[in-house]
């Protein structure tokens, strides 16, 4: 099979012919129909996340059909269409796993980071961590739901019952979250890079009631804000934008250092929290809601061998919505 391989930090992915993997016990072999390109993939290949498996096939927003079952798989049948998310395996025995916090498992394995992912024609995955995906979405439209959607939805839940919701960084995750938030009768305020009129217009098309620069003050205080851009400097800015008792949610797996800020920006019971990974419960809940919204994912497709181009466009902010690879 063909696969894009991350071999050495600081170097582009390379296209290789590698053997089709065999599913082990509890695993399924999937023919990849589409794999979205996530900012976390950038953090892996740009060496901002430590100790990836090397060589590595990146990609963790995978949609495809099961071609072969490993021993003891009971959840699915050959031919079923499934989605594969970032969380690829947990121990199931630690305090976190047993208390509904499997996203915090110290032994967790992650698709496209510590196990091979979906920048390939085939992949294997633990059947317990695959999702049945809504038939109303095609492979390309569905792929961004598997991380941009799932992590965005967990971030939205962390924002509580906020009526006025700020989204900092309006890319793959934010454009999905904005639609879910509007479905829930929330008002969305979008913050983009300075002067990015195209992204601001995109945000308004996705239902934002206001869109402006990330250093601008919204027209009224926010109940909560979610930061998707990996820029620590946005945390103090978001704190200043939320009302008393408001929450700032950091939705990414990696962020540059947060600069110091005066205590008065945090005072009056404002809070900051982060989102780590996802749980399978998040996935099932979100994938039930997404068709009811219905979420409209905006995508740009690339052939598998153009993965480096897709990553470069994401890195430079030249994408609208989500990039998706089609093997």
C-alpha angles and dihedrals in degrees: 000000000000119000138169107236130203102211107158133019113253094023130100121258114268128218111238139172107234133168119275105255121244118230114241126209110312093012135109130212111229129196101219115235096175139350121195121219113240132194086240087065086058091051089053098048092040089055094242090126113058131234105009118180107268127240090030138180103214127208133095107180096081132164122179148119127276113249101175138013126221121219118294096017108146103155099074145025132222107277096031115134113232142174125226119207136194095270103076106167141355132189095242091210108075125094091259095052093045094050098052094264099108088142086074097049109140091216097047121139122214130214113244092009113055094008128034117274143193109297085107144070092257137020138176124226140176104264091219090063097047123097131215102238128216113269090217089075124071118225094263094046092046099048097077090053090068095072113352086049099038098044090041090053092050088050090051091052089051088055088066121205095336112162095188106048126184121206116197111201114023106217137109097325099038096050089056095043091049091059093048091047092052089048086056091051096252124142113237124212113192125208121193141172113299111285096000096146092167093057091045092053089047089053092052090050088053091056106272113154090207135015129186148136119310092245094051124103114241117240090255135011116281125234090215141349133210119206114208098161111091093235117120091198088072092068096073089041091053092047089056090050097053124081127240109300091018126144132228113203120199103209103183133089091225132032134168115252117292110240121231116271135183118273090237088072090061098035124102092057099296111154141200124210137169133221118226120195117302142270126237088244088060089052096050092047095048095045089053092051099042097073091047094056085037101229113216109203114205108215143177114204128217132180115251093255090057093064092116091054091050091050091048092052091049091048092052096043094247097132130095109206116336134336114228128194119216114198 
